Amino acid sequence: MADAGLAAERTFLAWQRSALAVVLGSAVAARYFLHMVNGPMPALLAIAGGTLGLVALLWIRRRYSVAVAELLRNQRLPRFSAAPLALVAGAVSMCAVAAGVFVFLMR
């Protein structure tokens, strides 16, 4: 059997990259649209997207540490919920909708 710990580490690294991309993407989008759109909408979207990305990052770090501890203890991966996936998908969807709205408003 292959080492299950490497699969868990690769998954953790992929989730970490995704969560950091959401945080960075939210900040870049807010900076780009801040001078184009009057009002607090770009800042609110950046805060919401950044918060969701950071929560997902913290959640996946916790999940990874639990998985490693369980692998060391009894050589099996525990079952987890899909909440980090839902957080990242929600953040990405929110940013996509916001970008679409901004593009529509800028026409």
C-alpha positions, 0 to 999 in steps of 0.5 A: 500500500502507498503511503497515505500521508503523502496524499493527505499532504498533497491535498492540504497543500492544494487546499492551502493554495486555493484558500490563499488564492481566494484571499489574494484575489479578493484583495486584488479585486477590491484594489482594482475596483475601489477607484472605479466604483463609488461606495463600500461595495469593493471593500465589503467584498474584499473583507468577505472574500478574505475572511472566507479564505482565511477561515478555510485556511485555518480549518484546513490546517486543523484538518491536516493536523488531525489527519496526520495525528490519526495516521501516526496513531492507527495508520488510517485517515479519518472522515471529514466534512466538506465544510472547507470546500463549501467555504472556498466554493462560496468565496469563489462564487461570491467573487465571480458574481461581484466581478460580473456585477462590476463589469456590468455596471462599468459598461 
